Amino acid sequence: MFPSVRAGRTADERYIDNLMSRMSLDEKIGQLNLTVGGDVVSGTAEAAKIESLILDGKIGGFFNVKGVDAVSRFQHLAVEKGPNGIPLLVGADVVHGYSTVFPIPLALSCAWDSAAVAQMARISAIEATADGVNWNYSPMVDICRDARWGRVAESAGEDTYLGSVLAKAYVEGYQGDKMQSDSSMMACVKHFALYGAAEGGRDYNGVDMSRERMYNYYLPPFQATVEAGVGSLMTSFNLINGQHATACDWLINGVLRRDWKFDGFVVTDYGSIDELSRMGVAHENEAAAMALRAGTDMDMVTGRYVADLKDALKNGLVTEEMIDRACRRVLEAKQRLGLFDNPYKYCNTERAKHDMYTPEHRAVARDIAAKTFVLLKNDNNLLPLKKKGRIALIGPLADAGNNMAGCWSGYCDHNSHKSVLTAFREAVGDKAEIIYSPGANIYYNETTQGDCDWGRRISRVDDSSAHSEALLAASKADVVVVAMGESAEMSGESSSRADITIPDTQRDLLRKLAATGKPVVLLLFTGRPLILDWESENIPSILNVWFGGSEAADAIADVVFGDKMPSGKLTTTFPRSVGQLPLYYNYLPSSHPDYDPSRFNPYASNYIDVSNEPLYPFGYGLSYTTFAYSKPAISSDVLTADGALKVSVEVTNTGKYDGTEIVQLYINDPVARIARPVKELKAFRRVDIPAGKTAVVEFAVTADMLRYYDADLNYVLEPGEYNVMTGPNSQELQKLSFRLR
Ligand code: NOJ
């Protein structure tokens, strides 16, 4: 019997009880089916027969349908002609903006600014909901320690603490104060779990990992979003110790629901239920049952729930209760969004005309973009440039407005984005001359380039004559600015690289330009850490601009010409060599003597042919000004389990520009039940410090910062000695000690 008559149920629960009591088994299973439209392609988009699925009650939602008119048509059909008039979820990947595009998530994380992330997510929600979207496949909170993986671009980098802080900000921004507002959309945190640890950095590859590592480093950002009230979660494509993430009972029913009390619904990633049989963990006709049993509620695109769950029920592979429970979770999501009260709340065609790509949104995007650039090197204060003389602007990305937005930017108009060339010309006006030359292709090989700019072509040139023209342009200039690196599609899904240097022809050109003796500024476009060993030795200034979004070109001009200060710091380690990967700052101690950076040491844990050190460490980034750190001070050398210590450090702006510094605090537990990392980020502050002034930066150190999961997965706190370190990045730290009593 259906619990419509159960006492003590809330009005919302009774609403769903009643609705479900009218639904057939087929219709309940239909709610678990998510189909794809074809306007924005992700994976292999099929031509979805959305209308007939709606009329047959075989669909709970769809995604990748672009535009409020289409959404509105389907929503009306579902409500007016669908068997029980149930409104639909409308999904999209609004990963770093919708019509106004913000920097890629990896770049965003380099601002170390949760308010900026929340603001970008809020604006994304305003624009996406105006276009009919009510469900967003973001944030991606996968921790990544391997720069070969292209999806590092979509992540917040390698750190668990920073990743958790930012993950929460994304959810708060998307979902707003009230999810029932018509400018809020439901967030969907992804990819659960460990997707960023794909073996060899090769996308979709399996993961084999200890539970200690998962619990301490990979799972906390997901838990942070659950605590922030995220409405839904997407499983990942990968195997986890031989099980498929989408059918992983201990992870979904166990960790996520039982331990973390997640009360939203779980959707698969694209086509995952079909992967279960392909990857050898289920027979084809059992895959749907296996995923449902593990706690996965909705099937993205395979149609297997609709095709197989009824038989699975007959054969005893699933129970009716499991189907009911999944259906209820999907209906509850619709209820949380307010769709039962007003199914057309996202179908306001007027909003779509006014809320998109507004001057206000673009101004915020430009401001945020400037905060995400990381100045890696700046010899002799070559940057900022003066707006005078002759500036050569060279490189295949100098006039490629269509590539500025980076990966996952399918809802904007790439052709309307300004290129660096246009922004530079506007910025200098008639004060300086910009001499432009494309200089090179992305790759010498046309086919290889075609694989990297398939969505947004960068015109081909003849490399040999383009190199010569660029050298001629350089010879006429006072300074050379080179815009090169990866094209937008070289990072993101399915964009793993084994060679993560600046591609061939571009690097050859860069060497030739450096040999001219002209001062060279490298504007580096990339969605991942690149190997910059030669560049770091030979190019005086390197400004890493990632992919800064629709307003990136203006933001780059702002920073290059000194109207804004660079302040970003890396959230992902830049290696010296691919052979060092995976490389991350919070590693565990190795068994042999400490590595000595000054010499090769037999029987120490070092490579014969490359240093252990990163080229640029986690937390690193320069500005046009400089900062000096005092010795840190600590309020006491004893901490109690419910107390707090104050660690403070004075940071002085010793340069001539006002600036912003990101001050970092790390902790290390030198002896514990299981070995702990050499250091772990536990707090940070962004502080604005005027030139010549000193800021006192204070951190509260609490026992919570010292907890970790031990070998039995107990979340423990151990009395004893601890080190606390502060400084401008993960390597230049000053240490103090205290004792937890
Ligand atoms: C596959 C991607 O892995 C996932 O991140 C995305 O949300 C879905 N496709 C839907 O586009």
Residues whose N, C-alpha, C, O or C-beta is under 5 A from the ligand:
A	BS01	NOJ	S42 D93 Y137 D269 Y270
